[in-house]
Amino acid sequence: MSISTKAISPATPQATFKLPWYLRDLPKYLLTFAVMTVIYVGFRMYQGAYAISTGLDSSDPAFDTHWMRLLYLEGAFLAIVFPSLWGYLWYTRDQNLDKITPKEEITRYFTLTMWISIYTFAVYWAGSYFAEQDNSWHQVSIRDTPFTANHIIEFYFNFPFYILMGGSAWLYARTRLPLYAKGISVPLTLAVVGPFMIFVSVGFNEWGHTFWFREEFFAVPIHWGFVTGVWFAHGVGGILLQQVQRLIQLLDEIEDVA
């Protein structure tokens, strides 16, 4: 059989695409990104369809139908996912971190980077599209209750959800990577705790709007906590620097063995 005949013979094994070993969690990562995008876009479309028609008056029965039910569904979802995800990350932790191979550790650093990018993706949606939209809403509508059409999505889902993702990234690093298991990483902790404090500031902000003033001024001191919380998210850059330093060491170890 000639070389050309062998090349097209059915017996010739067909080439199949295979992910690099260090990207084994990429399919889960992309699926998570897709699901989150569907959730956020779905919420935004829901607001566009019902926020003005049913979300301006909390005493309207239609408000209960379209918004309070949504609030209860969000609460049920978070009540299940929070302990499930964090419990899973804790109970499946690696208890023999000193014995993992350099390749396995490198793989986990790539997975941690995926966790961090999912977290920042959630913060971006909460802080950009929905938070700015909420500010605009306050300019033109009456704030008759903390449970507005915007707050029910922004405060009671988006903020808790990115806290869930940030806490998951922190737990993953602490339970699966020797570098982070040996002590508390300042950049990682700041990147998670800073945006978490935005959620705390929201409660103070709503209390102030209820008892101090009704109109919305973006530059008032009661909003400064939001800016500070976002600045702490810059700790993500420090996380990457820590990882790069460790990856260089691990790659040298692999090269020495080879």
C-alpha positions in Angstrom: 0.0 0.0 0.0 1.4 3.4 -1.0 2.0 6.2 1.4 -0.9 8.2 -0.1 -3.3 5.2 0.2 -2.3 4.8 3.9 -3.0 8.5 4.5 -6.7 8.1 3.5 -7.2 4.6 4.7 -10.1 4.2 7.2 -7.8 2.2 9.4 -5.7 5.4 10.0 -6.6 6.8 13.5 -8.2 10.2 13.2 -6.6 13.1 15.0 -8.7 14.3 18.0 -8.4 17.6 19.8 -7.2 17.3 23.4 -6.9 20.1 25.9 -3.5 20.7 27.5 -3.1 19.0 30.8 -3.1 22.3 32.7 -6.5 23.3 31.3 -8.5 20.3 32.4 -11.1 22.5 34.1 -11.6 24.7 31.1 -15.0 23.1 30.0 -16.5 23.7 33.5 -15.1 27.3 33.4 -16.7 28.1 30.1 -20.0 26.5 31.1 -20.0 28.6 34.3 -19.4 31.7 32.3 -22.2 30.8 29.9 -24.7 30.1 32.7 -23.8 33.4 34.5 -24.2 35.3 31.3 -27.7 33.8 30.8 -28.7 34.7 34.3 -27.5 38.3 34.1 -29.0 38.9 30.6 -32.2 37.2 31.7 -32.5 39.5 34.8 -31.9 42.6 32.6 -34.5 41.5 30.1 -37.0 40.8 32.9 -36.4 44.3 34.3 -36.9 45.8 30.9 -40.2 44.0 30.6 -41.7 44.6 34.0 -39.8 47.2 36.1 -41.7 50.2 34.9 -45.1 48.5 34.5 -45.1 46.6 37.9 -42.1 47.8 39.9 -42.9 51.5 40.8 -45.2 50.9 43.7 -44.5 48.3 46.3 -48.1 48.4 47.5 -49.4 47.3 44.1 -50.4 43.6 44.0 -48.6 43.2 40.7 -45.4 44.1 42.6 -45.8 41.1 44.8 -46.4 38.9 41.8 -43.4 40.0 39.7 -40.9 41.1 42.3 -41.4 39.7 45.7 -41.8 36.2 44.3 -38.5 36.8 42.5 -36.9 37.8 45.8 -38.1 34.6 47.4 -36.7 32.5 44.6 -33.4 34.3 44.8 -33.3 33.7 48.6 -34.0 30.0 48.1 -31.4 29.6 45.4 -28.7 31.3 47.5 -29.7 29.4 50.7 -29.0 26.2 48.8 -26.0 27.1 46.7 -24.0 28.9 49.5 -23.6 26.0 51.9 -23.5 23.4 49.1 -20.6 25.0 47.1 -18.6 26.1 50.1 -19.2 22.8 51.9 -18.1 20.9 48.8 -14.9 22.9 48.5 -14.1 22.3 52.2 -15.0 18.6 52.5 -13.2 17.7 49.2 -10.0 19.6 50.2 -6.6 18.1 49.6 -5.2 16.9 52.9 -1.8 15.9 51.4 -0.7 19.2 49.9 3.0 18.3 50.5 2.7 15.4 48.1 1.2 16.9 45.0 3.3 16.9 41.9 4.5 20.1 40.2 2.2 19.4 37.2 -0.8 19.0 39.5 0.0 22.2 41.3 0.4 24.1 38.0 -3.0 22.8 36.9 -4.6 24.1 40.1 -3.1 27.5 39.6 -4.8 27.7 36.3 -8.0 26.6 37.9 -7.6 29.3 40.6 -7.2 31.9 37.8 -10.4 30.7 36.3 -12.2 31.0 39.7 -10.8 34.6 40.1 -12.0 35.6 36.6 -15.4 34.2 37.3 -15.5 36.2 40.5 -14.4 39.4 38.7 -17.0 38.8 36.0 -19.7 38.7 38.7 -18.4 41.8 40.3 -18.3 43.6 37.0 -22.0 42.8 36.2 -23.1 43.8 39.7 -21.0 47.0 39.8 -21.4 48.2 36.2 -24.8 47.3 34.6 -27.0 46.9 37.6 -25.5 49.3 40.1 -25.3 52.2 37.6 -28.8 51.4 36.5 -29.9 51.5 40.1 -28.4 55.0 40.5 -30.3 56.1 37.4 -33.5 54.6 38.8 -33.2 56.6 42.0 -33.0 59.8 40.0 -36.4 59.4 38.5 -38.5 57.2 40.8 -39.5 57.3 44.4 -37.6 55.1 46.8 -40.6 53.8 48.7 -38.9 50.7 50.1 -35.5 48.9 50.0 -37.2 46.2 47.9 -37.4 48.0 44.6 -37.4 46.3 41.2 -33.6 47.1 41.0 -32.7 46.3 44.5 -34.3 42.9 44.5 -31.9 41.9 41.7 -28.9 44.0 42.7 -28.8 43.8 46.5 -30.4 40.4 47.1 -28.8 38.4 44.2 -25.9 40.1 42.4 -24.0 41.1 45.5 -24.5 37.8 47.4 -23.6 35.9 44.3 -20.3 37.6 43.7 -19.5 37.1 47.4 -20.3 33.4 46.8 -17.8 33.3 43.9 -15.1 35.3 45.7 -15.4 33.1 48.8 -15.2 30.0 46.6 -12.0 31.2 45.0 -10.5 32.0 48.5 -11.5 28.5 49.7 -10.2 26.8 46.6 -6.8 28.4 47.1 -6.6 27.7 50.8 -7.6 24.1 50.5 -5.8 23.0 47.3 -2.6 25.1 46.9 0.4 24.9 49.2 1.3 28.5 48.6 -2.0 29.7 50.0 -2.5 27.0 52.6 0.6 28.0 54.5 -0.7 31.4 55.4 -3.2 34.1 54.6 -2.6 35.8 51.2 -3.0 39.5 51.6 -3.9 40.2 47.9 -6.3 37.3 47.7 -8.0 38.3 51.0 -8.3 41.9 50.0 -9.6 41.1 46.6 -12.4 39.1 48.2 -13.1 41.1 51.4 -13.1 44.5 49.7 -16.1 43.9 47.4 -17.8 42.0 50.2 -17.7 45.3 52.2 -19.7 46.9 49.4 -22.6 44.7 50.5 -22.2 46.0 54.0 -22.0 49.6 52.8 -25.3 49.0 50.9 -27.1 48.4 54.2 -25.7 51.6 55.6 -26.5 53.4 52.4 -30.1 52.4 52.4 -30.5 53.3 56.0 -29.1 56.7 55.2 -31.5 57.2 52.3 -34.4 56.2 54.5 -33.7 58.5 57.4 -31.4 61.3 56.1 -32.2 62.2 52.6 -34.3 61.0 49.7 -32.5 62.3 46.6 -29.5 60.6 45.2 -26.1 62.4 45.1 -23.4 60.2 43.8 -20.5 62.0 45.5 -21.9 62.1 49.0 -19.8 60.5 51.8 -22.3 57.7 52.3 -21.2 56.4 48.9 -17.5 56.5 49.5 -17.5 52.9 50.8 -18.5 51.7 47.4 -15.4 53.2 45.8 -13.1 51.9 48.5 -14.5 48.4 48.1 -13.9 48.4 44.4 -10.3 49.6 44.9 -9.6 46.6 47.0 -10.5 44.4 44.0 -7.1 45.5 42.5 -5.6 42.9 44.8 -6.3 40.5 41.9 -3.1 41.8 40.3 -1.2 40.7 43.4 -2.7 37.3 43.2 -1.4 36.9 39.7 2.1 38.0 40.7 2.1 35.5 43.5 1.1 32.7 41.1 3.7 33.7 38.5 6.5 33.5 41.0 5.4 30.1 42.1 4.9 28.9 38.5 8.5 29.8 37.6 9.7 27.6 40.5 7.5 24.7 39.4 8.5 24.9 35.8 12.1 24.8 36.8 11.4 21.7 38.9 9.8 20.0 35.9 12.7 21.0 33.6 15.2 19.6 36.1 13.4 16.3 36.2 13.2 16.1 32.4 
